[in-house]
Amino acid sequence: MPRMPPQTWALAGGRLLTIDRPCIVGILNVTPDSFADGGRHDDPARALDAANAMAEQGADMLDLGGESTRPGAPRVDHAEQLRRILPVLRAIRQDSGPARTLPVSIDTTNELVALAALEEGAQAINDVSAGVESRDGTLRAAARFGAGIVLMHRLVPPEADQYSDRYATPPRYADVVAEVRASLEVRWHAALAVGIAPDQIVLDPGLGFGKSVEDNLRLIARTRELASLGRPIMSALSRKSFVGRVSLGRESHPDERLAGTLALSVLHAASGASIFRVHDVGAHRESLEAWRALAEHAGHDDRQGSA
């Protein structure tokens, strides 16, 4: 059986990210309250050091965010988001370190933040509302700049949500995978309607956003049903609460969840995810490269056997 060509992700500035191996996006939150790394990158110098470290460890892209999307997080207006992210974005672009050459996505649901960041040289938008919150404003920004766009499914905004393993009454889905797929397809068509090209789009099932522990596991296991939409699937499970619940069997701190995160990321790759938004770049690069070597070896043996 012939190999399918690798997928590509079109970014602003005419840049094309070829996804011929697991693509790793390093999380760079410049927030005081993100669930896993809040306050660690709270000034441009520290954020730049982290960006360069992630580049050295094998990141393919950086995801820069100025507003936490953890359950219960308060909203941050566009002026404060820009105060946090623009100095970091400028520092990365002006520095001589390895992060300078990496594409940067901006984690925001705000059209004004997206536009300002794209004007400063960001190449993609990671919108956890898939454009809904801005009434398609972030989608129009992506279309205007030819930027990449991550469309994510969520059930409710973060301030109305809870951690996956702490629901008193879990969210109800008839079939979580079918419903997430249908929602992503609707937002896909909304993106196309404002002028975004199909190859600018990446889809994210929104693990941890309005899903129970079991819902998240179903979405991971049945990722190929989401990938059948024809675009790369982002895995964004890094250090989330459901990871600790299934790996440790109890409520846990994000710092305890690395081993479970790596295991589920590898399984997500095997299930069809191809882009990984992570806190721990080096550990993911090693784990996913090991998985890729095995997958390619098994594929070679299958092709030899069918020749």
Backbone bond lengths (Angstrom), bond angles and torsions (degrees), N, CA, C in turn:
res aa  C-N    CA-C-N  psi(-1)  N-CA   C-N-CA  omega(-1)  CA-C   N-CA-C  phi
1 M - - - 1.466 - - 1.527 109.11 -
2 P 1.358 119.58 128.88 1.465 120.58 -178.72 1.520 111.34 -68.67
3 R 1.317 114.79 149.94 1.458 119.57 177.10 1.519 110.21 -74.68
4 M 1.356 115.22 142.98 1.448 119.78 174.09 1.530 108.51 -77.84
5 P 1.335 118.03 144.83 1.469 119.35 177.43 1.522 109.95 -65.24
6 P 1.328 117.87 152.17 1.466 119.79 -179.92 1.523 111.09 -66.23
7 Q 1.327 116.15 150.52 1.456 120.21 175.73 1.524 109.47 -75.94
8 T 1.311 115.53 156.38 1.458 121.08 176.67 1.517 109.32 -126.04
9 W 1.335 114.94 156.17 1.456 121.94 177.77 1.511 107.20 -126.19
10 A 1.325 117.07 114.32 1.459 122.63 -178.69 1.526 109.68 -80.97
11 L 1.332 116.08 130.09 1.454 122.96 -177.40 1.526 110.10 -120.30
12 A 1.325 116.50 169.28 1.458 121.19 178.74 1.527 110.50 -60.45
13 G 1.320 115.19 154.00 1.454 120.40 179.03 1.514 113.23 77.70
14 G 1.323 116.87 13.23 1.450 120.01 -179.93 1.506 114.68 76.87
15 R 1.322 117.12 10.64 1.464 119.78 -179.04 1.526 109.80 -79.26
16 L 1.314 115.61 143.07 1.458 121.89 -179.25 1.523 108.43 -125.69
17 L 1.328 115.57 122.58 1.460 120.99 177.62 1.526 107.78 -97.85
18 T 1.322 115.83 114.34 1.455 120.76 179.73 1.520 109.60 -88.50
19 I 1.313 116.18 123.71 1.463 120.34 -175.46 1.524 108.01 -100.69
20 D 1.334 114.68 77.98 1.459 120.82 179.87 1.518 112.08 -104.02
21 R 1.328 116.02 5.27 1.461 124.47 174.22 1.516 105.46 -155.58
22 P 1.330 119.37 170.32 1.469 118.54 177.03 1.529 110.80 -56.02
23 C 1.317 115.55 124.95 1.463 122.25 -178.02 1.527 108.59 -93.02
24 I 1.317 116.65 126.32 1.460 121.00 -174.62 1.526 110.56 -110.20
25 V 1.323 114.24 123.36 1.457 122.90 179.20 1.525 107.65 -108.02
26 G 1.320 116.82 116.11 1.458 120.82 -179.49 1.513 111.91 -81.65
27 I 1.326 116.86 130.73 1.462 122.56 -179.15 1.525 109.50 -80.69
28 L 1.330 115.59 124.18 1.461 121.25 178.48 1.531 108.04 -127.18
29 N 1.318 115.43 84.62 1.458 121.14 179.60 1.520 110.13 -87.23
30 V 1.328 116.65 122.86 1.463 120.85 176.20 1.527 107.30 -107.24
31 T 1.318 113.59 60.57 1.461 123.25 -175.48 1.525 109.15 -128.53
32 P 1.330 117.33 154.88 1.463 118.94 176.05 1.516 113.99 -85.85
33 D 1.350 117.54 -8.65 1.460 119.75 -166.39 1.522 114.97 -135.50
34 S 1.332 119.47 15.31 1.465 119.22 174.67 1.523 109.24 -64.50
35 F 1.342 116.89 150.49 1.459 119.62 -166.84 1.524 113.23 -67.50
36 A 1.324 118.49 -30.40 1.465 119.85 -175.02 1.522 113.61 -108.22
37 D 1.327 117.81 -30.56 1.469 119.34 -172.90 1.518 112.91 -135.45
38 G 1.323 118.05 21.07 1.454 121.04 -179.58 1.516 112.46 -56.68
39 G 1.323 116.72 128.78 1.459 122.06 177.75 1.509 115.54 86.24
40 R 1.330 118.69 -8.14 1.471 119.88 -177.28 1.520 112.90 -77.53
41 H 1.322 116.68 -23.60 1.459 120.65 -177.89 1.524 108.80 -123.93
42 D 1.341 115.76 49.73 1.453 119.68 -167.82 1.523 114.75 -87.32
43 D 1.320 118.69 8.76 1.453 120.60 170.00 1.521 107.80 -144.73
44 P 1.341 118.14 157.39 1.464 120.44 -173.63 1.529 113.96 -58.27
45 A 1.321 117.64 -34.63 1.466 119.48 -178.50 1.522 111.13 -66.71
46 R 1.331 116.75 -44.68 1.465 120.08 178.62 1.521 111.07 -67.16
47 A 1.324 116.51 -39.44 1.460 119.85 178.55 1.529 110.50 -64.62
48 L 1.322 117.26 -40.10 1.462 120.41 178.26 1.518 111.30 -63.79
49 D 1.330 116.83 -42.33 1.471 119.88 176.93 1.526 110.49 -58.67
50 A 1.335 116.63 -43.36 1.459 120.35 179.76 1.523 110.86 -65.38
51 A 1.330 117.00 -40.48 1.463 120.75 179.45 1.523 110.86 -62.27
52 N 1.316 117.15 -44.72 1.465 120.32 179.40 1.521 111.48 -66.33
53 A 1.325 116.63 -36.79 1.471 119.57 177.44 1.525 110.39 -64.07
54 M 1.328 117.17 -42.26 1.465 119.81 179.18 1.521 111.40 -65.68
55 A 1.318 116.61 -37.00 1.468 119.48 176.86 1.524 110.42 -63.18
56 E 1.301 117.12 -43.49 1.470 121.24 179.61 1.528 111.54 -64.74
57 Q 1.318 116.80 -30.24 1.470 121.05 -178.41 1.525 113.12 -83.82
58 G 1.322 117.50 -3.63 1.459 119.27 174.73 1.507 116.63 111.40
59 A 1.334 118.87 17.79 1.468 120.37 176.53 1.526 110.25 -66.46
60 D 1.316 116.39 144.06 1.459 122.48 174.58 1.519 111.91 -97.68
61 M 1.323 116.48 -18.26 1.462 122.79 -177.15 1.515 107.74 -159.65
62 L 1.326 116.83 158.71 1.457 122.78 172.93 1.523 108.72 -116.00
63 D 1.336 117.02 144.60 1.457 122.54 177.12 1.517 107.46 -117.68
64 L 1.331 116.45 108.83 1.455 123.52 -172.25 1.519 109.86 -102.26
65 G 1.337 116.59 122.90 1.455 120.42 -176.71 1.516 113.13 -130.07
66 G 1.345 115.71 140.86 1.454 121.31 179.03 1.514 113.91 -115.58
67 E 1.335 117.13 8.82 1.461 121.76 177.46 1.517 108.88 -141.78
68 S 1.318 116.79 125.24 1.455 120.30 178.70 1.529 110.26 -68.14
69 T 1.336 115.70 141.73 1.467 120.74 174.10 1.525 111.32 -114.86
70 R 1.333 116.77 19.51 1.468 119.61 176.40 1.525 109.36 -66.45
71 P 1.330 118.25 155.37 1.468 120.25 177.14 1.528 111.73 -55.76
72 G 1.317 115.82 131.38 1.457 121.45 178.94 1.505 115.47 84.45
73 A 1.319 118.22 0.24 1.461 120.41 -176.85 1.527 111.08 -68.67
74 P 1.342 117.85 138.90 1.465 120.08 175.33 1.527 110.43 -72.74
75 R 1.328 116.55 154.58 1.455 120.61 178.90 1.524 110.80 -76.73
76 V 1.320 115.42 151.63 1.462 122.97 179.90 1.518 107.43 -123.26
77 D 1.340 117.39 127.26 1.466 118.97 -175.98 1.525 110.87 -72.05
78 H 1.326 114.95 168.25 1.463 119.09 -172.27 1.519 112.18 -64.48
79 A 1.346 117.85 -34.53 1.462 120.18 -179.12 1.528 110.87 -63.91
80 E 1.334 117.32 -41.81 1.461 120.38 179.56 1.523 111.12 -70.35
81 Q 1.326 116.95 -39.50 1.462 118.79 176.19 1.535 110.47 -58.13
82 L 1.329 116.09 -45.04 1.462 119.58 -178.72 1.526 111.25 -67.75
83 R 1.322 117.12 -35.81 1.464 119.91 177.06 1.520 110.69 -60.79
84 R 1.316 116.54 -33.51 1.464 120.66 -179.53 1.524 112.73 -80.02
85 I 1.339 117.02 -43.48 1.468 118.48 -168.41 1.524 114.78 -91.70
86 L 1.344 118.76 -33.74 1.457 118.44 -173.36 1.526 113.45 -64.00
87 P 1.347 120.04 -41.65 1.468 117.64 176.87 1.529 113.11 -60.79
88 V 1.327 116.34 -33.79 1.459 120.09 179.19 1.520 110.49 -71.51
89 L 1.316 116.88 -44.35 1.456 120.59 178.07 1.523 110.92 -60.08
90 R 1.330 116.87 -43.59 1.470 120.24 178.72 1.521 111.16 -65.53
91 A 1.336 116.57 -39.54 1.469 119.55 179.59 1.519 111.22 -62.78
92 I 1.320 117.03 -41.60 1.470 120.62 178.96 1.527 110.35 -63.20
93 R 1.316 117.02 -43.79 1.457 120.64 -176.70 1.527 112.63 -72.11
94 Q 1.339 118.27 -27.72 1.466 121.88 -177.42 1.526 112.98 -92.42
95 D 1.316 117.00 -15.13 1.457 121.51 -177.70 1.528 110.00 -77.57
96 S 1.334 116.07 161.74 1.467 120.68 178.14 1.521 112.14 -98.18
97 G 1.336 117.25 4.86 1.458 120.86 -176.95 1.515 112.76 -76.78
98 P 1.345 116.66 175.91 1.465 120.97 -174.72 1.516 114.50 -66.28
99 A 1.338 118.68 -22.36 1.467 120.08 179.92 1.526 112.00 -68.75
100 R 1.313 116.81 -20.39 1.474 120.46 -176.55 1.518 112.06 -56.90
101 T 1.303 117.45 -33.29 1.470 120.69 -175.21 1.533 113.08 -88.76
102 L 1.326 117.66 -7.23 1.468 119.71 -177.27 1.527 110.93 -80.83
103 P 1.326 117.32 141.19 1.467 118.54 170.69 1.526 110.02 -67.14
104 V 1.324 115.65 150.89 1.463 121.99 -178.87 1.526 108.99 -123.40
105 S 1.329 115.85 129.71 1.464 120.84 170.10 1.524 108.41 -103.42
106 I 1.309 115.56 151.45 1.460 121.99 -179.75 1.522 108.50 -109.29
107 D 1.322 115.71 121.82 1.461 122.82 -178.99 1.527 108.10 -86.59
108 T 1.317 116.51 96.44 1.464 120.86 -178.94 1.519 109.94 -156.95
109 T 1.322 115.47 154.71 1.465 121.67 171.71 1.524 110.49 -107.95
110 N 1.334 116.92 6.07 1.454 122.11 -172.43 1.533 110.33 -102.95
111 E 1.320 116.33 125.53 1.461 121.19 -177.92 1.524 112.23 -61.50
112 L 1.340 117.97 -40.56 1.461 121.08 -177.31 1.528 110.86 -66.80
113 V 1.312 116.32 -38.54 1.464 120.27 176.96 1.526 110.17 -65.66
114 A 1.318 115.85 -44.22 1.463 119.87 -179.88 1.524 111.27 -61.03
115 L 1.327 116.89 -46.43 1.462 120.05 -178.92 1.516 111.83 -62.39
116 A 1.338 117.10 -45.64 1.462 120.18 -179.03 1.527 111.18 -63.04
117 A 1.324 116.57 -40.37 1.465 120.01 -179.59 1.525 111.23 -67.86
118 L 1.323 117.23 -40.75 1.461 120.45 178.22 1.523 110.66 -64.73
119 E 1.315 117.40 -37.43 1.469 120.67 176.62 1.524 111.67 -64.91
120 E 1.339 117.08 -26.83 1.471 122.09 178.91 1.525 112.17 -89.58
121 G 1.321 117.93 2.43 1.452 119.34 174.18 1.513 116.66 110.55
122 A 1.335 118.31 2.95 1.468 118.94 172.50 1.525 108.78 -65.81
123 Q 1.328 116.10 155.22 1.466 119.27 -174.53 1.522 114.84 -116.88
124 A 1.338 117.53 -6.42 1.461 119.96 -178.41 1.517 110.14 -153.56
125 I 1.329 114.94 161.87 1.462 122.84 176.50 1.521 107.76 -121.19
126 N 1.310 116.24 131.60 1.463 122.17 174.54 1.521 106.90 -109.96
127 D 1.322 116.26 100.10 1.467 121.84 -173.32 1.527 109.51 -107.80
128 V 1.334 116.80 109.04 1.466 120.19 -177.27 1.522 113.01 -71.95
129 S 1.338 117.11 -7.96 1.466 119.90 174.90 1.517 111.68 -102.47
130 A 1.334 117.38 2.34 1.473 122.93 -178.66 1.524 112.13 56.49
131 G 1.331 116.55 31.97 1.454 121.51 178.23 1.507 115.83 89.58
132 V 1.318 117.46 -7.55 1.471 120.60 -176.04 1.525 111.16 -65.40
133 E 1.324 116.31 -44.23 1.462 120.09 -173.65 1.524 112.42 -64.12
134 S 1.323 117.51 -32.88 1.461 121.61 -179.73 1.520 112.44 -95.36
135 R 1.333 116.61 11.11 1.464 121.47 -176.49 1.528 110.42 53.68
136 D 1.313 114.27 46.35 1.467 124.86 178.96 1.521 113.41 73.46
137 G 1.336 117.58 10.94 1.465 120.11 179.12 1.513 113.04 -62.62
138 T 1.344 117.21 -42.03 1.469 118.72 177.95 1.524 111.10 -67.04
139 L 1.315 116.84 -31.03 1.460 119.98 176.48 1.522 110.28 -66.48
140 R 1.320 116.73 -43.12 1.473 119.93 178.40 1.530 110.34 -64.51
141 A 1.340 117.07 -35.66 1.467 119.69 177.03 1.523 110.63 -63.50
142 A 1.331 116.51 -43.45 1.463 120.22 178.07 1.520 111.18 -62.23
143 A 1.334 116.63 -41.41 1.463 120.32 178.84 1.523 111.20 -63.73
144 R 1.319 116.90 -41.74 1.466 121.54 -177.83 1.524 111.65 -62.70
145 F 1.326 117.14 -39.61 1.461 121.02 -175.92 1.527 113.34 -98.36
146 G 1.318 117.97 -2.25 1.461 119.47 -174.27 1.510 111.80 65.65
147 A 1.329 116.74 30.22 1.466 122.28 -173.45 1.524 111.39 -85.16
148 G 1.317 115.26 154.81 1.450 120.09 170.11 1.517 110.23 -67.39
149 I 1.314 116.46 152.61 1.466 121.51 179.00 1.520 109.04 -139.52
150 V 1.334 115.69 129.84 1.463 121.51 172.80 1.522 107.17 -100.03
151 L 1.329 115.50 120.55 1.460 121.72 178.19 1.525 108.11 -102.91
152 M 1.325 116.58 116.15 1.462 120.96 -175.85 1.518 110.63 -112.41
153 H 1.324 116.05 147.10 1.460 121.74 174.31 1.531 109.52 -90.62
154 R 1.307 115.29 133.68 1.461 120.48 169.18 1.515 107.89 -142.00
155 L 1.312 115.96 152.61 1.457 120.91 -178.60 1.524 111.69 -85.66
156 V 1.346 116.02 -43.11 1.463 122.31 -179.98 1.522 108.12 -141.75
157 P 1.331 118.86 162.04 1.464 120.75 175.86 1.525 111.12 -62.96
158 P 1.335 117.76 156.01 1.466 120.53 -176.27 1.523 114.49 -54.91
159 E 1.330 117.36 -37.67 1.471 118.92 -177.01 1.517 112.24 -66.16
160 A 1.340 117.56 -17.58 1.466 121.49 179.13 1.522 112.54 -103.99
161 D 1.331 117.08 3.80 1.456 120.53 -173.57 1.529 110.76 -101.25
162 Q 1.348 115.06 173.88 1.458 122.68 175.08 1.530 108.75 -133.30
163 Y 1.326 116.50 164.19 1.458 119.61 175.99 1.531 109.48 -66.21
164 S 1.338 115.63 147.60 1.462 121.27 -172.49 1.518 113.90 -55.64
165 D 1.327 116.46 -34.06 1.470 119.58 -175.31 1.525 112.64 -97.78
166 R 1.350 116.87 14.88 1.468 119.00 -176.75 1.521 112.93 -128.40
167 Y 1.314 117.72 15.97 1.467 119.94 178.27 1.528 110.37 -70.08
168 A 1.336 115.96 129.12 1.460 118.94 169.50 1.532 109.42 -71.73
169 T 1.335 115.11 -39.96 1.464 122.19 174.10 1.524 107.19 -128.18
170 P 1.323 117.69 105.79 1.468 119.89 -176.42 1.522 112.07 -62.85
171 P 1.335 117.14 154.55 1.468 119.94 174.60 1.527 110.39 -57.84
172 R 1.326 116.16 149.36 1.458 120.65 -177.97 1.529 110.09 -110.26
173 Y 1.299 115.77 123.92 1.463 122.85 173.86 1.525 107.78 -127.69
174 A 1.338 116.99 141.45 1.458 118.80 171.10 1.516 109.53 -68.89
175 D 1.333 116.49 -42.00 1.464 124.28 175.67 1.519 105.96 -152.13
176 V 1.331 117.33 102.25 1.450 120.72 -171.78 1.522 111.98 -59.80
177 V 1.324 117.98 -37.60 1.458 120.35 -177.86 1.526 110.77 -68.47
178 A 1.332 116.53 -45.93 1.459 120.17 179.33 1.527 111.28 -63.05
179 E 1.333 117.12 -39.23 1.456 119.97 -178.31 1.517 111.93 -71.99
180 V 1.336 117.14 -39.47 1.467 120.03 176.53 1.524 109.84 -65.00
181 R 1.320 117.08 -42.82 1.462 120.56 179.21 1.525 111.00 -60.47
182 A 1.325 116.68 -44.68 1.462 120.43 -179.46 1.526 110.75 -63.24
183 S 1.325 117.08 -41.22 1.463 120.92 179.46 1.525 111.07 -64.76
184 L 1.334 117.07 -43.45 1.458 120.36 178.96 1.529 110.71 -64.43
185 E 1.316 116.73 -35.89 1.462 119.27 179.03 1.524 110.93 -66.04
186 V 1.333 117.54 -37.79 1.464 121.11 176.70 1.528 110.34 -62.12
187 R 1.327 116.64 -45.31 1.464 120.01 -178.88 1.529 111.71 -70.89
188 W 1.332 116.30 -31.82 1.464 121.06 173.35 1.531 109.83 -57.35
189 H 1.331 116.66 -47.16 1.461 120.29 -179.03 1.528 111.00 -68.56
190 A 1.339 117.62 -32.66 1.466 120.05 175.21 1.524 110.50 -64.02
191 A 1.322 116.41 -38.85 1.467 120.16 177.71 1.523 111.18 -65.18
192 L 1.313 116.64 -44.79 1.464 119.66 178.81 1.531 110.79 -61.95
193 A 1.326 116.64 -35.42 1.465 120.99 -175.71 1.520 112.37 -66.27
194 V 1.339 118.88 -25.91 1.471 120.17 179.51 1.522 111.69 -96.78
195 G 1.323 117.89 4.91 1.457 120.05 173.94 1.508 116.34 106.62
196 I 1.318 118.13 8.12 1.465 120.78 175.83 1.527 108.62 -77.06
197 A 1.322 116.07 134.57 1.454 120.65 177.78 1.522 109.88 -79.55
198 P 1.321 118.35 149.30 1.464 120.12 -178.87 1.523 113.49 -53.75
199 D 1.348 118.15 -37.05 1.461 118.71 -175.82 1.521 113.36 -77.61
200 Q 1.340 118.10 -0.37 1.466 120.80 172.41 1.529 111.56 -85.56
201 I 1.313 118.67 -9.50 1.465 122.57 -167.35 1.522 112.15 -101.18
202 V 1.329 115.33 134.63 1.464 124.36 167.63 1.525 106.84 -122.63
203 L 1.325 116.83 142.87 1.469 122.04 -177.55 1.529 110.58 -110.31
204 D 1.324 115.83 139.54 1.461 122.46 -177.76 1.529 108.51 -129.52
205 P 1.341 118.72 120.61 1.468 120.25 -179.10 1.521 114.41 -68.98
206 G 1.339 118.06 -9.02 1.460 119.86 176.63 1.509 113.64 72.97
207 L 1.317 117.05 48.31 1.464 120.35 177.46 1.522 109.24 -57.35
208 G 1.332 116.01 130.86 1.450 120.92 179.69 1.517 114.62 88.35
209 F 1.324 117.74 -9.79 1.462 120.70 -179.22 1.525 109.03 -102.16
210 G 1.324 116.90 96.07 1.458 120.35 179.06 1.511 113.45 71.43
211 K 1.329 116.96 32.35 1.462 121.75 177.96 1.521 109.49 -133.34
212 S 1.314 116.02 142.74 1.459 120.91 173.77 1.528 109.56 -75.33
213 V 1.318 116.64 172.85 1.466 120.67 176.01 1.525 110.05 -55.04
214 E 1.319 116.99 -47.62 1.470 121.34 -178.29 1.527 111.33 -65.60
215 D 1.333 118.04 -37.34 1.461 120.66 177.31 1.525 110.68 -60.92
216 N 1.319 116.58 -43.82 1.459 120.34 179.74 1.522 111.45 -61.33
217 L 1.323 116.84 -42.07 1.461 120.17 179.68 1.521 110.99 -65.69
218 R 1.323 117.55 -39.22 1.465 120.02 177.66 1.532 111.05 -62.89
219 L 1.318 116.02 -41.71 1.459 119.38 179.92 1.518 111.53 -63.92
220 I 1.317 117.53 -38.69 1.463 120.61 177.14 1.528 109.83 -64.97
221 A 1.316 116.56 -49.54 1.462 120.78 -174.37 1.527 112.00 -64.76
222 R 1.334 117.57 -29.71 1.471 120.77 -174.67 1.534 111.81 -111.42
223 T 1.332 115.60 32.45 1.456 120.06 -177.30 1.519 113.02 -60.00
224 R 1.319 118.38 -30.93 1.467 119.54 -178.10 1.529 111.62 -62.71
225 E 1.322 117.46 -25.59 1.463 119.54 175.63 1.529 111.03 -67.70
226 L 1.322 116.42 -32.17 1.466 120.60 176.16 1.527 110.38 -77.52
227 A 1.323 116.26 -39.69 1.462 120.75 -179.97 1.520 111.90 -65.80
228 S 1.336 117.63 -18.61 1.460 120.34 178.57 1.524 111.62 -64.82
229 L 1.336 117.97 -12.92 1.459 120.49 173.47 1.529 111.41 -69.16
230 G 1.320 117.16 -15.43 1.452 120.55 172.03 1.506 116.42 100.06
231 R 1.317 118.27 5.63 1.461 120.88 180.00 1.517 110.30 -124.01
232 P 1.346 117.26 157.64 1.464 119.83 179.74 1.526 111.71 -60.23
233 I 1.325 115.09 145.75 1.466 121.80 178.55 1.521 109.20 -104.65
234 M 1.330 115.20 128.76 1.464 121.02 176.85 1.517 110.03 -88.74
235 S 1.319 116.31 133.47 1.459 123.56 172.45 1.520 107.86 -101.15
236 A 1.330 116.94 118.21 1.464 120.84 -178.57 1.527 108.90 -130.08
237 L 1.319 115.27 61.78 1.466 120.72 -177.73 1.530 112.81 -103.65
238 S 1.308 117.27 -0.01 1.452 122.10 -169.65 1.527 113.71 -51.35
239 R 1.334 115.07 116.90 1.476 124.61 173.23 1.531 114.03 59.11
240 K 1.324 118.33 22.35 1.462 120.17 -179.21 1.525 111.39 -77.19
241 S 1.323 115.36 164.33 1.467 119.98 -170.92 1.524 112.52 -62.50
242 F 1.335 117.57 -36.54 1.466 118.61 -178.59 1.525 111.10 -66.03
243 V 1.333 116.92 -27.84 1.469 120.70 177.63 1.527 109.75 -63.53
244 G 1.323 116.15 -46.27 1.457 119.12 177.81 1.514 112.44 -65.30
245 R 1.318 116.69 -35.80 1.471 119.86 -178.69 1.526 110.61 -64.44
246 V 1.342 118.38 -41.32 1.460 118.97 -177.59 1.530 112.25 -84.18
247 S 1.334 118.57 -26.96 1.464 119.82 -177.91 1.523 112.73 -89.29
248 L 1.324 116.61 -31.51 1.462 121.00 -177.53 1.528 112.77 -110.21
249 G 1.328 116.93 -17.67 1.453 120.84 178.46 1.508 114.63 75.83
250 R 1.333 116.63 21.32 1.466 119.47 -177.14 1.525 108.85 -160.96
251 E 1.338 114.74 173.30 1.459 119.65 171.01 1.524 108.07 -65.87
252 S 1.332 117.39 143.17 1.461 119.54 -171.80 1.518 111.16 -147.03
253 H 1.324 115.01 168.40 1.460 122.66 174.97 1.523 108.35 -93.54
254 P 1.334 118.57 146.92 1.467 119.56 179.34 1.529 114.34 -52.94
255 D 1.318 117.57 -32.56 1.472 119.85 -179.36 1.521 112.67 -66.34
256 E 1.330 117.73 -16.16 1.468 121.15 180.00 1.528 112.77 -88.84
257 R 1.303 118.99 -2.61 1.460 121.06 -164.65 1.526 115.26 -105.18
258 L 1.317 118.41 14.55 1.462 119.09 -176.58 1.522 111.90 -66.60
259 A 1.327 118.07 -48.50 1.469 119.93 -176.84 1.530 110.71 -60.27
260 G 1.324 117.17 -44.51 1.454 120.37 178.49 1.519 111.73 -64.83
261 T 1.335 116.82 -38.25 1.458 120.70 177.82 1.521 111.18 -61.43
262 L 1.319 117.35 -45.56 1.463 120.54 -178.85 1.530 110.95 -63.76
263 A 1.333 116.04 -42.65 1.462 119.18 -179.52 1.527 110.98 -62.87
264 L 1.329 117.40 -46.73 1.462 120.10 -178.99 1.524 112.05 -69.86
265 S 1.342 117.64 -31.74 1.463 119.61 176.48 1.525 110.79 -64.72
266 V 1.322 117.39 -42.72 1.464 120.54 177.73 1.530 110.14 -62.97
267 L 1.325 116.69 -43.91 1.465 119.82 178.27 1.524 111.58 -65.30
268 H 1.334 116.43 -33.71 1.465 119.44 177.39 1.529 110.15 -67.73
269 A 1.319 116.79 -38.74 1.469 120.04 175.15 1.526 110.45 -60.34
270 A 1.326 116.29 -45.14 1.462 120.42 179.76 1.523 111.48 -63.97
271 S 1.331 117.25 -25.75 1.466 121.85 -179.43 1.521 113.00 -89.26
272 G 1.342 117.83 -6.01 1.455 119.34 174.04 1.511 117.28 124.54
273 A 1.338 119.46 -4.04 1.461 120.26 175.29 1.528 109.52 -73.11
274 S 1.328 116.84 148.34 1.461 119.24 -177.67 1.520 114.37 -131.44
275 I 1.336 118.06 -12.54 1.468 122.03 178.34 1.524 107.09 -123.33
276 F 1.331 116.52 131.61 1.464 121.45 -171.28 1.526 109.53 -124.59
277 R 1.326 115.79 112.80 1.470 122.05 177.95 1.526 106.64 -91.80
278 V 1.350 116.96 113.56 1.460 119.96 -166.83 1.525 112.14 -138.70
279 H 1.332 114.55 156.94 1.456 121.34 171.87 1.524 111.86 -85.04
280 D 1.319 117.31 -32.27 1.469 122.92 -170.83 1.528 109.34 -110.96
281 V 1.327 115.98 85.43 1.461 120.91 -171.34 1.519 112.02 -65.46
282 G 1.335 117.36 -50.67 1.458 119.93 -175.33 1.515 113.00 -61.23
283 A 1.311 117.13 -44.69 1.465 120.67 -179.68 1.526 110.67 -64.27
284 H 1.336 117.02 -37.53 1.467 119.28 178.45 1.523 111.42 -71.24
285 R 1.317 117.89 -38.91 1.460 118.59 178.62 1.522 110.35 -60.00
286 E 1.324 117.54 -44.53 1.464 120.48 -179.73 1.524 111.25 -65.56
287 S 1.324 117.28 -46.47 1.468 120.60 -177.01 1.525 111.48 -65.17
288 L 1.318 116.91 -43.82 1.464 119.86 -176.77 1.521 112.03 -75.24
289 E 1.328 118.14 -29.52 1.462 119.52 174.25 1.525 110.56 -68.21
290 A 1.321 116.91 -37.39 1.467 119.67 176.33 1.521 110.47 -63.76
291 W 1.339 116.61 -43.45 1.473 119.71 176.89 1.520 110.69 -61.62
292 R 1.346 117.38 -42.82 1.465 120.80 -178.15 1.526 110.98 -62.70
293 A 1.343 116.86 -40.47 1.458 119.68 179.63 1.530 110.82 -61.11
294 L 1.313 116.13 -42.69 1.461 119.86 179.23 1.526 110.67 -67.45
295 A 1.333 117.08 -43.11 1.462 120.57 -179.13 1.526 110.74 -62.72
296 E 1.328 117.01 -40.93 1.459 119.81 179.68 1.522 111.23 -68.73
297 H 1.330 117.12 -37.40 1.465 120.78 177.83 1.527 110.05 -63.93
298 A 1.337 116.34 -44.31 1.464 119.79 179.27 1.521 110.79 -64.87
299 G 1.348 117.22 -39.33 1.452 120.36 178.13 1.513 112.40 -65.42
300 H 1.342 116.16 -37.61 1.471 119.85 177.36 1.523 110.14 -63.46
301 D 1.324 117.21 -43.70 1.458 120.15 179.72 1.528 111.07 -63.78
302 D 1.344 117.00 -37.89 1.466 119.95 178.79 1.518 110.60 -65.01
303 R 1.339 116.79 -40.18 1.464 119.58 -179.32 1.517 110.96 -68.79
304 Q 1.340 115.74 -37.62 1.469 119.77 177.98 1.520 110.39 -63.90
305 G 1.339 115.33 -40.16 1.457 119.58 -177.94 1.503 113.71 -68.88
306 S 1.356 116.47 -27.47 1.467 119.81 -177.49 1.523 112.56 -95.46
307 A 1.352 116.32 -1.81 1.478 119.89 -178.52 1.522 111.93 -69.10
